[in-house]
Amino acid sequence: MSTIAIARKSKRVLLGLIGSPISHSATPAAQEAAARAAGIEAHYHLIEVAGAGRDDLAAMLDGVRRLGFSGINVTYPYKEAVVPLLDGLSEQAAAMGAVNTIVVDDGRLTGHNTDASGFATAYRRLGRQDGDRPVAIIGAGGVGKAIAFALAGCGVRRLAIHDVDRSRAEALAALIGARARVAIAATAEAAADGAAGIVNGTPVGMLPNRDMPVRAEAIRASQWVADAVYHPLWTPLLKAAQKAGATVMTGRELAIHQAVDAFRLFTGREASEAVIGAAFDAAIAAREGGDRAA
């Protein structure tokens, strides 16, 4: 019996998150709450290492392989860097070259991308029918890639992508291939012009940063605006979008739906979306209350 099968029958699982900075993450609370609701005891460990190179990441992944982890999540800035260090990839993760979830099975590490599936769920729940209207994606890194693939999979046929490193936007355009038509924009404002929606796939706006990835005057009431950042939950971008009368999607939606999908991969069981949502909300309330008090 494979270790993943054993883990899925087990009442105890060890999970984790690799990234930096991650002390603000609500994922430990969400995953541990989901496990309790499913009758499992889970420990979710934060593995925060800044500036990790290939050898550092390889060492961390070897530790995950050897120490009995059922799986880990991966976040900024390592979603792309871990890809060549894994033993296998899901079809979608291979197509986009970015991973946010790694499952351990008999010492074999397989990468998945629940950012893509999670964002697709969140987008569908907006009830949009954007079709041929372009959606602007700011940032073509790991989460930007996942969002682009998610939108294309939901029927969005045109994307306008801006990244401060144009080569990253060009690489994403090449990866998305026949799934959507991509225009590479020289500025975030050019990407947003005429777009049905705007998505921030960068860490801009994540505390302590208080900047915006696109100027407020570029946002229209007819647009929907989403942010992958949830520290703070209401980023400067989302506050500006709300003021402009746009439809707003906070980073909560992506965080919750990707966590539901990751839990399924880790344990083979269905997570309660309500339980994950409540745990996420409690973690955010505790953290932001502390931030205000400070």
N, C-alpha and C positions, 0 to 999 in steps of 0.2 A: 504494500500500500504506500502511495506517495506521501511525502510529508504534508502536502497541501490537503490531501484527503484526511490525514490524521488531524491536521489543524482545524479542518472544518467540522470534525466530530468532537474536538476538544472543547472543554469549558474554559480554557485559558488561552489567550493569544497575546503575543508581543508585537506591537506596531510602532511606527516612528515616522519622523519627518526630517528630511535633510534640506537645509537651506540657510539663508542669512539675509536679513534679520528675521527671526521667527519667534521671538519671545512673546509677541502679541498674538500668536496664532490661537484661534478658537477651535482648531481641529482636534486637539487632544480631548477636550470636553465633549465635543460632538461624537467622536468615535467611541469613547468610553461609555457615554450614555447609551448609544445605539447597542453596544455590546451587552450592557446590563439589561436592557429591554428584551434582548434576544436570549437571555439566560447564559451569557458568557462573561467571564472576568477578563478584562483587557487592560493592558498597561500601554499607554501611548507615550513614547519617549521623544523629546525634541533633541535633534542632533544638529546643533548650530555651529557651523564652521565658516568663517568669512575667508574669502580669497582662496578657496580650495582649488588646487590644480588637478591635473589628471591623476597623478599618483596618490594624492590625498583622497580623491573620490574613490579610486580603486580600493584603497585600504578600508575606507568606510563601508563600501559595498561588500568587501570580503568579510568584515565584521558582521554585517547584516546576514550574510550567507551562513556564517559559522555559529552565531549566537542564538539561534532559535527564533528569529523573527518570522512571522507569517507574511509580513509585507511592510512596505514603507511608502510614504508619499514623498514627492520631490517638489520643491518650489524654487522660486527665484534665488540665485541666478543659475541653477544647475539643471534645468529641465532638458536642455539640449546637450549639455556636457556629459551627462550620464549615458546617453544613447549608445556610443560605441563600446561601453564597458559592460553591457548587458549580454546575457546569453540568448535572448530572443525578444521579439517585439510583436505586439498585436498588429494586425493589418493596418489599422488606422494610425497607430503610433509610428509604424515604419513609414507610412506615406508622408506624415508631417515632420518626422524627425524630432519629435519632442515627447517627453514622458513626464507624467506627474504621479504615477502609481506603479509600484514594482511589487510583483507577487513572487514569493519564494516557494519553490517546490523541489524537494530533493537537492538542495543546494543550487538549483538553477534559478536565475533571476530573469523574469519576463516583464517587460515594460508595457504599460497601457497608458491611455490618455483619457481620464475621466473629466478633465477640463472641457474637452470637446463634447462629450455626451452630456455633461452637466449644463453647459451653456446652451446646448440644443434644447434641452428640456425647459430651461428658463425662457428662452426666446419663444418657443411655441406657446408658452403660457401668456405671453404678451398679446397673443391673438393677432399678430401682424400678418399682412399679406404683401410683403415688399416686392417680391418678384423681380421685375426689371429695374426697380429703383435702387440705386447704389447704397451700400452701407459703408460708412467710413470706419476703418480700424486704425487706431493710433498705436504703433508699436508692432514690430514683426518678429518679436522674440518668441519664447516658448508659449506663453499664454495667447499672444496675438495669433500664432499659427493655429492653436486649438480653436480659437473663436472663428477664424476664417473658415476652417474646415467644417465647424458646426453650422455656420450660416449657410455655406454652400450645400450642406446636407439637408438643410431645412427649406431649400428652394430659392434662396437668394442668389440671383444670377450675376450680380455686378457688385464688385468690391472696390473701394478706393482706399489704398493703403499708404500710410506715411510712416517712415521711421527716420530718425536723425541720421542713421547709417543707411543710405539708399541701397547699398548692396544687400542688406537684409530684406528690404522690401522686394527687391528684384528676385532674391532667392525664394521668398514665399510665393511670389507670382508664378515662378517656374514650378514650384511644388504643387500648387493648387490646380495647375494644368487645365483640363477640360471641364473641371467642376464649376468654374465661374470665370467671368471676364474681369480682369484686374487692371485698374488704372493706378499708376504709381504717382502720388502727389508730392510736390516739392515742399509743401508745408501742411501742417495739420488743418489749417483754415481752408486750404484748397481742397483737401480731402472731404471736409465737412460741407463745403458749398454744394447745395443741391442734394445732399444725402438724405435718405429716409431716417437713418439712425447714425449715431456716433458711439463707438466703443473705445474706452481707454484700456489698452492692453500693456501699459507701461507701469512702473512703480511711481510715476509722478503723482503727487498728491498723498502718498503714504507717509504718515508721520515718521520723522519730524518735518518732512517736506510739506510745504503748503502751496505749491505751485499748481498750475493747471496745464494739461497737455494741449489744450486748444483755447483760444481766447473766448471769453464769455459772449462777445458780440457775434461770434460765428454760429451760436446756437439759436435755433428757431423753435417756435411753439409747436410746429407740425412734426418735429422730430422726436424720436426716442433716444435716450442717452443712458448708456450703461458703463459701469466702472468695475474692473476686476479687483480693485483695491477695496478692503473693508476695514482698514485702520487709518483713519476713522471710517465709520460706516457712511457718514455723509461727507464726502470729500468736497473740496472747493468746486470741482467740476459738477458734481451732482447738485450742490446748492445753487450754482449758476443756472443749471438746466431747469431746476424747479422754479427759479425766479423768472425764467424765460417762458414758462408755461409748457415745457416739454414733458413727455412721459419719461419717468425715471425708473431705472433698475439699479438697485444698489448691489454691492459685491456679495451681499447675503445670499442672493439667489444662486449664483454660481457656486459659492462655498457649500451650500446645503446640498444641491443636486449632485455635485461631484463627490461629496462625502457619501451619499447614498450609494452611488455606483461603485466607489472604492470599497466600501464595507462589503458589498456583494462579492467583489473579487477577492478580498482578504479572507472571508469566512464561508462563502457559499450560501449565506443567508440574507434575507431581505431586511434592510434597516427600516425603522419607522421614521418617515420624513418628519412627522410631528415631533418625535423625541429629539431628533437631530436639530431641528429648528429651535426647539425650546432651549436646548443646551447651548446652541450657538448664541441665541439672544441673551441668555443669562451671562455667558462669558463676555459678550460685548458690553452689556450693561455694567458689569463689575469693573471692566477695564476702563471704559470711558468715564464712569463715575469717578474712578481713581485719577484719571487724566484731568478731569475738571477740578477735582480737589487739589491736585498738584498745582 
